[in-house]
């Protein structure tokens, strides 16, 4: 293991050894190939959460997910270019 490589980008170090490419790309491929299965699984998880968890717990999970989703698109979606203009 090259410690310097791991320290500079641990995520890249890990995905180059497990999967060979970024996991977001792998998940995106799986989503497009097996979309129906993903939807059934996600709805099933929602049903299970709705059955066993209270409304406040589900709302907390949903708000946490929504904030992470927004932050992911704002901060980690693409390379930062200072003063970048819209198309």
N, C-alpha and C positions, 0 to 999 in steps of 0.2 A: 504494500500500500504506500503510495506516495503522499505523505502527510501534507505537503504544500498544496498539492492538487485538491485534497479533501478540504483543507482549510479555506481555499479560495472559493470553492463552489461545491458544498457537500451534496446538494441535490443532483447536480450533473455527474458528480463522481458516482453516486448511487445508481442513477438510471442508465449510465453507460455499462454498468455491470449487471443490472437486472432489467431486461427488456430491450436494451440497445438503443432506445430513443425516449424522448420525454413521455411520461405516463399520461399526460393530457392528450397527446396524439393517439396513444393506444386506446384510451377510453373513448375518444371521439370516433375512432374506427369501430370499436365495439358497439357504440350507440347506433351508428348508421347501419351496421350489419344486423343487429338484433334489437331494433327499436321497440317492437311489441313486448319482448321479454322485459326490457328495462322499464317500460311503462307499467306493466303488470306488477313487477317487483316494487316500484316506487309507490304505487297505489296501495299495495299490500302493506308496506311499511307504514303508510299513513293510516290505514285501517287499524293496524295493531297499536300504533301510538294512540289513536283516538279511543281505543277500547281500554287500554291499560293506564294511560296517563291523563291527568286532568287538563282542563283548558289552559290554565296558566303555564303549565310545563310545555305544552305544544306551542303556545304563543311565544314563549321564551326561545325555544328551539328555532321557530320560524324567523323571529327577529334577528337572532344570531346569524342564521344562514343568510338572510337578506343583507345584513351589514357586511358580511364577508364577501358576498357576491358583488356588491357595489364596490367595496375596497379593491377586490381583485380586478375589476374592470378599470377603476380609476388609476391604480398604482402599478399593477403588474401585467396589464393587458398587452402592452407593446413597449418598444424601446422609447426612452425619453429623448425628445429632441426639443431643445430650448427654443421658444418662440414659434413652435410648429403651427402652421395655418391649416384650417380645414380645407377639404377638397371642394 
